[in-house]
C-alpha cells in the first residue's frame, strides 16, 4: 500500500503572516483528517488542547490510539512536489515537538482512563496553490522511543 495519497483541497493566495500560517494549518489538518479516514482511521478528536500541549488529531485504527501531528505547507509551482521543496513538511516537525505531543498523549490517555496501546504519528501535507491539489504522507511511530 503506498505511503502517500493525493486528495483535493482548496487553497487561497499566499500572504506570509500569522493569520495565513494558521489558515494553512487548519486547511492542512482538514486534509489530513480526510486522508486518515480514507486509510481506515476513525477520527476521535481534533485540536485537543491543554495548558501543557496540543494534539492536532486523535484517531484510532486497529485498536491503537494515534496522536497525529500535522505539518502543512503550500507551494505555488508546477505540481512537481518533489522538485519544489528541499525538505518534506514532516521533516520540519522537530523532536522537541514530538516529545511534547507524547507527553500530552500520555496525559490524554490517563484523563480518559484508556488502557489501549497508543503512538505518535506525523502527517505531512503539501498543498499546491496553482493546481489546487494536496499530497499527504503518513509516518507512523514518528517518535523513536515510541510509546
C-alpha positions as CSV (number, residue, x, y, z in Angstrom):
1,X,0.0,0.0,0.0
2,X,1.5,3.4,-0.9
3,X,2.6,5.7,1.9
4,X,1.3,8.8,0.1
5,X,-2.0,9.6,-1.4
6,X,-3.4,12.5,-3.4
7,X,-6.6,14.3,-2.2
8,X,-8.3,17.5,-3.3
9,X,-8.3,20.7,-1.3
10,X,-9.0,24.4,-1.8
11,X,-6.3,26.9,-1.1
12,X,-6.0,30.7,-1.1
13,X,-3.5,33.4,-2.0
14,X,-0.3,33.2,0.0
15,X,0.4,36.1,2.3
16,X,3.0,35.4,4.9
17,X,1.6,36.5,8.2
18,X,0.5,34.8,11.3
19,X,-3.2,34.5,10.3
20,X,-2.2,32.9,6.9
21,X,0.0,30.4,8.7
22,X,-2.9,29.4,11.0
23,X,-5.2,29.1,8.0
24,X,-2.7,26.8,6.2
25,X,-2.5,24.7,9.3
26,X,-6.3,24.5,9.7
27,X,-6.8,23.5,6.0
28,X,-3.9,21.0,6.3
29,X,-5.5,19.4,9.3
30,X,-8.8,19.0,7.4
31,X,-7.0,17.4,4.5
32,X,-5.0,15.1,6.9
33,X,-8.3,14.0,8.5
34,X,-9.8,13.1,5.1
35,X,-6.5,11.3,4.3
36,X,-6.6,9.3,7.5
37,X,-10.3,8.4,7.1
38,X,-9.6,7.1,3.6
39,X,-6.9,4.9,5.1
40,X,-9.3,3.3,7.6
41,X,-8.8,5.5,10.7
42,X,-11.6,6.7,12.9
43,X,-11.0,10.4,13.9
44,X,-11.9,10.7,17.6
45,X,-11.0,14.3,18.3
46,X,-9.3,17.3,16.7
47,X,-7.3,20.1,18.2
48,X,-7.2,18.7,21.7
49,X,-5.7,21.5,23.8
50,X,-4.4,21.6,27.4
51,X,-2.1,24.1,29.1
52,X,0.8,21.7,28.6
53,X,0.3,21.0,24.9
54,X,-1.9,20.5,21.8
55,X,-2.6,17.5,19.6
56,X,-3.9,18.1,16.0
57,X,-5.7,14.8,15.5
58,X,-6.6,11.9,17.8
59,X,-7.6,8.9,15.8
60,X,-7.9,5.1,16.2
61,X,-7.1,2.3,13.9
62,X,-6.8,-1.4,14.7
63,X,-7.3,-0.9,18.4
64,X,-4.4,1.6,18.7
65,X,-4.9,5.2,19.5
66,X,-2.9,7.5,17.2
67,X,-1.9,11.0,18.2
68,X,-1.2,12.8,14.9
69,X,0.9,15.9,14.4
70,X,0.1,17.6,11.1
71,X,2.6,19.7,9.3
72,X,1.2,21.5,6.3
73,X,2.9,23.8,3.7
74,X,1.9,25.4,0.5
75,X,3.7,25.7,-2.8
76,X,2.8,27.8,-5.9
77,X,4.6,25.9,-8.6
78,X,4.1,23.4,-11.4
79,X,2.7,20.5,-9.4
80,X,6.0,18.6,-9.2
81,X,6.1,18.4,-5.4
82,X,9.5,16.7,-5.2
83,X,11.4,19.4,-7.1
84,X,10.0,22.4,-5.3
85,X,11.0,21.7,-1.8
86,X,14.3,21.0,-0.2
87,X,12.6,19.2,2.7
88,X,9.3,17.5,3.1
89,X,6.9,19.0,5.7
90,X,7.0,16.0,8.0
91,X,10.8,16.6,8.3
92,X,10.1,20.0,9.7
93,X,8.5,18.5,12.9
94,X,11.2,18.8,15.5
95,X,11.9,16.1,18.1
96,X,11.0,18.6,20.8
97,X,7.5,19.0,19.4
98,X,7.1,15.2,19.1
99,X,8.1,14.8,22.8
100,X,5.6,17.4,23.8
101,X,2.9,15.6,21.8
102,X,3.9,12.3,23.5
103,X,3.6,13.9,27.0
104,X,0.2,15.3,26.1
105,X,-0.9,12.0,24.7
106,X,0.1,10.2,27.9
107,X,-2.0,12.7,29.9
108,X,-4.9,12.3,27.5
109,X,-4.8,8.5,27.9
110,X,-4.7,8.9,31.7
111,X,-7.5,11.5,31.7
112,X,-9.7,9.2,29.6
113,X,-8.6,6.1,31.6
114,X,-7.9,4.4,28.3
115,X,-5.5,1.5,28.5
116,X,-5.1,0.8,24.8
117,X,-1.8,1.0,23.0
118,X,-1.0,4.4,21.6
119,X,1.6,6.0,19.4
120,X,2.6,9.3,17.9
121,X,2.3,9.7,14.1
122,X,3.0,12.6,11.7
123,X,1.1,13.5,8.5
124,X,2.9,15.9,6.1
125,X,0.6,17.8,3.8
126,X,1.9,19.7,0.8
127,X,-0.8,21.9,-0.8
128,X,-0.3,23.2,-4.3
129,X,-1.9,26.6,-4.7
130,X,-1.8,26.6,-8.5
131,X,-3.2,23.1,-9.1
132,X,-5.4,23.0,-6.0
133,X,-4.2,19.6,-5.0
134,X,-2.5,18.2,-2.0
135,X,-0.2,15.4,-1.3
136,X,-0.2,13.6,2.1
137,X,2.3,11.3,3.7
138,X,1.9,9.4,6.9
139,X,4.8,8.5,9.1
140,X,3.8,6.1,11.8
141,X,5.6,5.9,15.2
142,X,7.4,9.1,14.5
143,X,9.0,9.1,17.9
144,X,11.8,6.6,18.1
145,X,11.4,5.8,21.8
146,X,7.7,5.2,20.9
147,X,5.0,4.7,23.5
